[in-house]
């Protein structure tokens, strides 16, 4: 059975991107999900001085090991001021100093959501077009969900038929590469 790592680029306990990542992960069939939350992998801001001392955060060593153990990675990316979140960037910075490629040439499916009408598309485009390749991941597909709060019904995430169909197509493409 294939193992899929599922997480968001957020350390917020109420992350809407974590909710989307888990929702999407639960749409996958016949896989073992490894759901993590970056808030459980805290690390000080990357420092070359710390690296030169060989002082790597245990949390980043553990995250690197998790990435090595899975067959594919499903990440939902929040957008902070049209860019990547500090916690996600810091995690990738640390792992790049532990071992390259960062994403271990794994298939990657990127998702994004936001309360706004663009659904985090600016950051999603930047990460998918620039960073995934640099980080050694194999991007398979992307999905953006705009207006997250409009998709909550009694606290449950609900997608329209069109959005659901689009997400399933994106996930199907991802699984073809896993």
Backbone torsions as a table, in degrees:
resi	resn	phi	psi	omega
1	UNK	NA	133.9	-179.3
2	UNK	-73.0	143.4	178.1
3	UNK	-105.6	129.7	-179.2
4	UNK	-119.7	125.2	174.5
5	UNK	-85.0	130.5	-177.4
6	UNK	-126.6	124.5	175.5
7	UNK	-165.0	171.6	174.6
8	UNK	-114.8	165.6	177.6
9	UNK	-86.3	30.1	-177.2
10	UNK	-120.0	152.1	171.1
11	UNK	-112.8	15.8	178.7
12	UNK	-80.1	136.1	178.3
13	UNK	-69.6	-14.6	179.6
14	UNK	-117.2	28.8	-174.8
15	UNK	-59.7	123.5	175.5
16	UNK	-72.0	-26.9	177.3
17	UNK	-73.2	-32.8	173.4
18	UNK	-64.1	-40.9	178.7
19	UNK	-62.3	-43.0	178.8
20	UNK	-65.7	-42.0	179.6
21	UNK	-60.0	-45.9	-179.8
22	UNK	-66.7	-41.5	177.1
23	UNK	-56.7	-49.7	-179.5
24	UNK	-64.4	-42.9	178.6
25	UNK	-58.1	-39.2	180.0
26	UNK	-71.4	-11.0	174.9
27	UNK	-81.2	-15.9	-179.3
28	UNK	-78.2	143.9	-179.6
29	UNK	-113.0	149.5	175.1
30	UNK	56.6	42.8	175.5
31	UNK	-133.6	159.6	171.6
32	UNK	-102.4	117.7	-179.5
33	UNK	-88.5	135.6	172.0
34	UNK	-115.5	94.8	-177.9
35	UNK	-92.2	123.9	176.3
36	UNK	-125.1	166.3	177.3
37	UNK	-130.4	125.4	-177.1
38	UNK	-59.7	-19.8	177.2
39	UNK	-64.6	-19.6	178.1
40	UNK	-90.0	3.8	179.0
41	UNK	-128.5	58.8	-178.2
42	UNK	-70.2	148.5	176.1
43	UNK	-153.9	143.1	175.3
44	UNK	-63.3	162.3	179.5
45	UNK	-60.2	135.8	-178.5
46	UNK	-52.5	136.9	177.7
47	UNK	-138.8	127.8	177.2
48	UNK	-61.6	-35.5	178.3
49	UNK	-60.0	-44.2	179.0
50	UNK	-64.5	-41.8	178.6
51	UNK	-61.1	-44.9	-178.8
52	UNK	-61.8	-27.4	174.7
53	UNK	-79.0	-6.3	-178.0
54	UNK	75.0	23.1	-175.0
55	UNK	-98.4	76.8	179.7
56	UNK	-89.2	134.5	178.8
57	UNK	-60.7	133.0	178.3
58	UNK	-56.1	-34.9	-179.6
59	UNK	-64.0	-36.2	-179.9
60	UNK	-75.6	-33.7	173.8
61	UNK	-63.4	-41.3	179.0
62	UNK	-66.7	-42.0	178.5
63	UNK	-63.2	-41.5	176.5
64	UNK	-58.9	-43.6	178.7
65	UNK	-63.2	-39.0	178.2
66	UNK	-62.6	-44.3	179.9
67	UNK	-60.7	-38.9	179.4
68	UNK	-65.0	-30.4	-173.0
69	UNK	-81.5	-15.8	-173.0
70	UNK	-99.1	165.6	-179.8
71	UNK	-97.7	-19.3	-179.8
72	UNK	-160.8	162.1	-175.3
73	UNK	-133.0	128.6	178.1
74	UNK	-113.5	114.9	-175.3
75	UNK	-124.7	133.6	172.5
76	UNK	-109.3	126.9	-170.7
77	UNK	-106.3	116.0	170.0
78	UNK	-68.6	162.3	177.6
79	UNK	-122.0	118.4	177.1
80	UNK	-107.9	112.7	179.8
81	UNK	50.2	46.7	178.7
82	UNK	68.6	17.4	-177.7
83	UNK	-138.8	-175.1	-177.9
84	UNK	-73.3	147.2	179.5
85	UNK	-74.1	146.6	178.7
86	UNK	-59.1	-39.4	-176.8
87	UNK	-66.7	-39.4	179.0
88	UNK	-68.7	-45.5	179.3
89	UNK	-62.2	-43.5	179.7
90	UNK	-61.9	-40.7	178.0
91	UNK	-61.9	-45.1	179.4
92	UNK	-66.1	-37.4	177.8
93	UNK	-61.2	-46.3	179.8
94	UNK	-63.8	-46.6	-177.2
95	UNK	-64.2	-33.0	178.7
96	UNK	-62.8	-24.5	179.8
97	UNK	-89.8	-16.8	177.4
98	UNK	-83.8	-47.8	-174.4
99	UNK	-164.4	138.3	174.6
100	UNK	-117.1	151.3	-2.8
101	UNK	-72.2	151.0	-175.5
102	UNK	-57.3	-47.9	-176.0
103	UNK	-95.8	11.6	168.9
104	UNK	57.1	30.0	179.7
105	UNK	58.6	30.0	179.8
106	UNK	-84.6	150.7	170.6
107	UNK	-63.6	137.3	-176.9
108	UNK	-126.1	131.4	170.8
109	UNK	-114.7	123.1	-179.3
110	UNK	-105.8	134.5	176.2
111	UNK	-123.2	164.1	173.8
112	UNK	-159.4	147.7	172.7
113	UNK	-147.3	160.8	174.6
114	UNK	-158.8	166.3	175.2
115	UNK	-69.3	-17.8	-176.6
116	UNK	-84.1	173.9	-174.6
117	UNK	-72.5	-18.5	-179.0
118	UNK	-92.3	-14.8	175.5
119	UNK	64.4	28.6	178.2
120	UNK	78.4	21.3	-174.3
121	UNK	-64.6	-29.8	-178.9
122	UNK	-64.3	-51.5	178.7
123	UNK	-65.7	-41.5	179.5
124	UNK	-57.5	-43.9	179.5
125	UNK	-64.3	-45.1	-178.9
126	UNK	-62.9	-47.6	-178.6
127	UNK	-65.3	-43.0	-176.9
128	UNK	-70.9	-37.4	-175.7
129	UNK	-85.0	-27.0	-173.9
130	UNK	-116.6	-57.3	-167.5
131	UNK	-77.1	-38.3	-176.9
132	UNK	-58.1	-43.7	178.5
133	UNK	-62.9	-44.6	178.6
134	UNK	-62.3	-34.0	-176.7
135	UNK	-87.3	0.6	175.1
136	UNK	78.2	35.3	173.8
137	UNK	-109.8	159.0	178.0
138	UNK	-110.6	95.2	-177.8
139	UNK	-64.6	126.0	179.8
140	UNK	-103.9	-35.1	-172.8
141	UNK	-171.2	161.4	177.7
142	UNK	-137.2	157.0	178.7
143	UNK	-148.8	133.4	176.9
144	UNK	-121.9	132.5	177.6
145	UNK	-114.9	106.3	177.9
146	UNK	-77.0	164.4	172.2
147	UNK	49.5	56.0	-175.8
148	UNK	-50.3	-46.2	-174.3
149	UNK	-62.7	-26.4	177.0
150	UNK	-72.1	-12.3	-178.8
151	UNK	-98.2	2.9	178.0
152	UNK	-93.5	122.4	176.8
153	UNK	-122.5	112.1	-176.2
154	UNK	51.4	40.2	177.5
155	UNK	82.1	-1.0	-178.8
156	UNK	-106.9	136.8	178.3
157	UNK	-74.9	125.1	178.6
158	UNK	-131.1	128.3	178.5
159	UNK	-102.7	152.7	174.4
160	UNK	-68.3	166.3	178.2
161	UNK	-57.8	-42.3	179.4
162	UNK	-63.6	-46.3	179.5
163	UNK	-64.7	-41.2	178.4
164	UNK	-61.6	-44.3	178.9
165	UNK	-62.6	-44.1	179.2
166	UNK	-63.1	-43.9	178.8
167	UNK	-62.2	-43.8	-179.9
168	UNK	-63.6	-36.3	176.3
169	UNK	-64.4	-43.5	178.8
170	UNK	-62.1	-44.2	-179.6
171	UNK	-68.8	-36.0	177.1
172	UNK	-63.1	-43.4	178.3
173	UNK	-62.7	-42.7	176.8
174	UNK	-57.4	-49.2	-176.4
175	UNK	-66.9	-24.2	175.9
176	UNK	-63.8	-23.7	-177.7
177	UNK	-100.8	-8.9	-178.3
178	UNK	-80.7	NA	NA
